[in-house]
């Protein structure tokens, strides 16, 4: 998912967790989730996010926030080791974009956790 603060203030993600908090004049979402990016850029972003998660040992899931500068350099801003799981949270929205409903997502995360710890 791709988020861009329309007013240039980097607090857009704070309002994502609050139902109805997103104002169209404040935040712009990409037309689709996953974001409408070319394969090369998508893979580069995914690699930065995966490397950041692996560096701190996040399993079975996390959410990495990645920023790209005007020259195309990418930086991991943070890794959220326990991302939100509400109806307006990013992880469930991203799962939905690949065809996974919320109960299936929850079951999948439990299965991954059990495999890791057994």
Backbone as numpy.savetxt, mean C-alpha at the origin, in Angstrom:
# Nx Ny Nz CAx CAy CAz Cx Cy Cz
-1.42 0.73 -5.17 -2.27 1.90 -5.17 -1.37 3.12 -5.17
-1.78 4.14 -5.87 -0.99 5.35 -6.00 -1.78 6.51 -5.42
-1.19 7.21 -4.47 -1.84 8.37 -3.85 -1.00 9.60 -4.07
-1.63 10.72 -4.31 -0.93 11.97 -4.51 -1.70 13.08 -3.80
-1.02 13.78 -2.92 -1.66 14.90 -2.23 -1.74 16.07 -3.19
-2.93 16.54 -3.46 -3.14 17.62 -4.43 -2.60 18.94 -3.93
-2.57 19.14 -2.61 -2.11 20.43 -2.09 -0.64 20.42 -1.70
0.06 19.31 -1.99 1.48 19.23 -1.71 1.83 18.92 -0.27
0.84 18.79 0.60 1.08 18.48 2.00 1.13 16.97 2.14
2.18 16.46 2.79 2.36 15.02 2.88 1.66 14.44 4.10
0.38 14.72 4.27 -0.38 14.09 5.34 -1.62 13.40 4.77
-1.58 13.10 3.47 -2.73 12.51 2.81 -3.09 11.15 3.36
-2.10 10.36 3.77 -2.39 9.01 4.24 -3.11 9.01 5.57
-3.00 10.08 6.35 -3.69 10.14 7.64 -5.20 10.08 7.46
-5.70 10.64 6.39 -7.15 10.67 6.20 -7.69 9.41 5.53
-6.82 8.54 5.05 -7.28 7.33 4.36 -8.01 6.40 5.31
-7.59 6.34 6.57 -8.19 5.41 7.52 -9.54 5.87 8.05
-9.93 7.11 7.81 -11.17 7.64 8.35 -12.23 7.64 7.26
-13.30 6.91 7.50 -14.38 6.82 6.51 -14.90 8.22 6.20
-14.95 8.56 4.93 -15.48 9.84 4.50 -14.54 11.01 4.67
-13.29 10.77 5.08 -12.37 11.87 5.35 -11.69 12.41 4.09
-11.76 11.68 3.01 -11.06 12.10 1.80 -11.88 13.13 1.04
-11.29 14.26 0.84 -11.93 15.31 0.06 -11.30 15.31 -1.33
-12.10 15.34 -2.40 -11.54 15.32 -3.74 -10.54 16.45 -4.01
-10.71 17.59 -3.36 -9.78 18.69 -3.58 -8.46 18.47 -2.86
-8.43 17.54 -1.92 -7.22 17.32 -1.14 -6.39 16.16 -1.66
-7.04 15.09 -2.05 -6.28 13.91 -2.45 -6.76 13.41 -3.80
-5.83 12.98 -4.59 -6.15 12.42 -5.90 -5.70 10.97 -5.87
-6.59 10.08 -6.20 -6.22 8.67 -6.32 -6.08 8.34 -7.79
-5.23 7.39 -8.06 -5.12 6.95 -9.44 -6.48 6.42 -9.88
-6.76 6.42 -11.18 -8.06 5.94 -11.65 -8.31 4.48 -11.35
-7.26 3.72 -11.05 -7.44 2.31 -10.79 -6.48 1.84 -9.71
-6.82 0.75 -9.11 -5.94 0.10 -8.15 -5.84 -1.34 -8.62
-4.67 -1.81 -8.99 -3.39 -1.14 -8.84 -3.27 0.08 -9.75
-2.30 0.92 -9.41 -2.10 2.17 -10.15 -1.81 1.88 -11.63
-2.19 2.81 -12.45 -1.98 2.69 -13.89 -0.55 3.11 -14.23
0.40 2.21 -13.96 1.81 2.46 -14.22 2.33 1.40 -15.17
3.39 1.73 -15.90 3.96 0.73 -16.80 4.63 -0.38 -16.00
4.87 -1.51 -16.64 5.43 -2.68 -15.95 6.79 -2.40 -15.33
7.63 -1.67 -16.03 8.98 -1.38 -15.52 8.92 -0.58 -14.22
8.10 0.45 -14.19 7.96 1.28 -13.00 7.32 0.50 -11.85
6.31 -0.30 -12.18 5.65 -1.12 -11.17 6.66 -2.07 -10.52
7.46 -2.75 -11.33 8.45 -3.69 -10.80 9.49 -2.98 -9.94
9.89 -1.79 -10.35 10.88 -1.03 -9.58 10.32 -0.64 -8.21
9.09 -0.17 -8.18 8.44 0.19 -6.92 8.29 -1.05 -6.03
7.83 -2.15 -6.63 7.67 -3.38 -5.85 8.99 -3.85 -5.26
10.08 -3.73 -6.02 11.40 -4.15 -5.53 11.83 -3.30 -4.35
11.65 -1.99 -4.43 12.00 -1.11 -3.32 11.20 -1.49 -2.08
9.90 -1.71 -2.25 9.03 -2.08 -1.13 9.42 -3.44 -0.55
9.64 -4.41 -1.41 10.03 -5.75 -0.94 11.37 -5.72 -0.21
12.34 -4.99 -0.76 13.66 -4.89 -0.12 13.55 -4.26 1.26
12.71 -3.23 1.38 12.54 -2.56 2.68 11.90 -3.51 3.68
10.88 -4.24 3.25 10.22 -5.20 4.15 11.16 -6.32 4.56
11.92 -6.83 3.61 12.87 -7.90 3.91 13.97 -7.42 4.84
14.40 -6.17 4.69 15.48 -5.63 5.51 15.12 -5.63 6.99
13.83 -5.46 7.29 13.44 -5.44 8.71 12.67 -6.70 9.12
12.62 -7.68 8.23 12.04 -8.97 8.56 10.54 -9.01 8.69
9.84 -8.23 7.90 8.37 -8.22 7.97 7.78 -9.45 7.30
7.01 -10.20 8.06 6.26 -11.33 7.54 4.99 -11.46 8.36
3.87 -11.87 7.87 3.65 -12.29 6.50 3.21 -11.14 5.58
2.96 -9.95 6.14 2.57 -8.83 5.28 2.93 -7.51 5.96
3.00 -6.48 5.16 3.26 -5.12 5.62 2.85 -4.19 4.47
2.91 -2.90 4.73 2.67 -1.93 3.67 3.85 -0.98 3.66
4.50 -0.85 2.52 5.63 0.06 2.39 5.18 1.28 1.59
5.52 2.46 2.09 5.22 3.70 1.38 6.48 4.14 0.65
6.36 4.28 -0.66 7.50 4.59 -1.51 7.25 5.92 -2.21
8.29 6.74 -2.26 8.21 8.03 -2.94 9.20 8.03 -4.09
8.82 8.66 -5.19 9.70 8.80 -6.34 9.96 10.27 -6.60
11.23 10.64 -6.80 11.54 12.04 -7.08 11.42 12.30 -8.59
11.65 13.53 -8.98 11.49 13.94 -10.38 12.45 13.21 -11.32
13.58 12.70 -10.78 14.55 11.97 -11.59 14.28 10.48 -11.65
13.21 10.02 -11.00 12.86 8.62 -11.02 13.50 7.79 -9.93
14.24 8.44 -9.02 14.83 7.73 -7.88 13.73 7.43 -6.87
13.76 6.22 -6.32 12.72 5.81 -5.37 13.31 5.66 -3.98
12.47 6.02 -3.01 12.87 5.98 -1.62 11.72 5.39 -0.81
12.05 4.48 0.09 11.05 3.95 1.00 10.92 4.93 2.15
9.75 5.49 2.34 9.50 6.44 3.42 9.31 5.72 4.74
8.55 4.63 4.71 8.30 3.87 5.92 7.74 2.51 5.56
7.87 1.59 6.50 7.22 0.30 6.39 6.25 0.21 7.55
4.99 0.03 7.23 3.97 -0.12 8.25 3.82 -1.62 8.50
4.28 -2.07 9.67 4.29 -3.50 9.97 2.92 -4.04 10.37
2.00 -3.17 10.65 0.64 -3.60 10.98 -0.34 -2.62 10.33
-0.45 -2.68 8.99 -1.32 -1.74 8.29 -2.79 -1.96 8.62
-3.57 -0.92 8.44 -5.00 -0.97 8.74 -5.73 -2.04 7.96
-6.79 -2.53 8.55 -7.60 -3.58 7.92 -9.08 -3.21 7.96
-9.39 -1.92 7.87 -10.78 -1.48 7.82 -11.25 -1.43 6.36
-12.51 -1.13 6.16 -13.06 -1.06 4.81 -12.38 0.02 3.96
-11.83 1.06 4.60 -11.19 2.13 3.85 -9.66 2.03 3.86
-9.13 0.98 4.45 -7.67 0.81 4.52 -7.11 0.37 3.17
-5.82 0.63 2.98 -5.19 0.35 1.70 -5.02 -1.14 1.41
-4.64 -1.94 2.39 -4.40 -3.36 2.13 -5.66 -4.05 1.62
-6.81 -3.91 2.27 -8.02 -4.54 1.71 -8.40 -4.00 0.33
-8.16 -2.71 0.09 -8.45 -2.15 -1.23 -7.54 -2.77 -2.29
-6.26 -2.94 -1.94 -5.31 -3.54 -2.88 -5.65 -5.01 -3.13
-6.05 -5.73 -2.09 -6.45 -7.13 -2.26 -7.67 -7.22 -3.18
-8.61 -6.32 -2.98 -9.82 -6.31 -3.82 -9.46 -6.09 -5.28
-8.44 -5.26 -5.53 -8.03 -4.96 -6.90 -7.49 -6.19 -7.62
-7.01 -7.17 -6.87 -6.51 -8.41 -7.50 -7.50 -9.56 -7.32
-8.75 -9.21 -6.96 -9.81 -10.20 -6.91 -9.99 -10.93 -5.60
-9.42 -10.41 -4.52 -9.52 -11.08 -3.21 -10.44 -10.28 -2.30
-11.56 -10.90 -1.89 -12.46 -10.20 -0.98 -11.87 -10.20 0.44
-12.49 -9.44 1.33 -11.94 -9.25 2.67 -11.84 -10.55 3.48
-12.89 -11.39 3.52 -12.75 -12.65 4.26 -11.63 -13.54 3.72
-11.48 -13.58 2.41 -10.42 -14.38 1.80 -9.05 -13.82 2.16
-8.92 -12.49 2.17 -7.67 -11.85 2.58 -7.32 -12.23 4.01
-8.28 -12.15 4.91 -8.04 -12.50 6.31 -7.62 -13.96 6.45
-8.32 -14.84 5.76 -7.96 -16.27 5.79 -6.54 -16.48 5.27
-6.21 -15.80 4.19 -4.88 -15.93 3.58 -3.79 -15.48 4.55
-4.01 -14.36 5.23 -3.01 -13.86 6.18 -2.85 -14.81 7.37
-3.94 -15.39 7.83 -3.86 -16.37 8.92 -3.08 -17.60 8.44
-3.38 -18.09 7.23 -2.65 -19.25 6.69 -1.16 -18.97 6.59
-0.79 -17.79 6.09 0.63 -17.44 5.99 1.29 -17.40 7.36
0.59 -16.85 8.33 1.14 -16.77 9.70 1.33 -18.16 10.28
0.35 -19.03 10.10 0.45 -20.39 10.63 1.60 -21.15 9.97
1.75 -21.01 8.66 2.86 -21.68 7.97 4.20 -21.19 8.50
4.30 -19.91 8.75 5.57 -19.33 9.23 5.91 -19.86 10.63
4.91 -20.08 11.46 5.14 -20.43 12.85 4.99 -21.92 13.14
4.77 -22.75 12.13 4.66 -24.21 12.35 5.83 -24.92 11.74
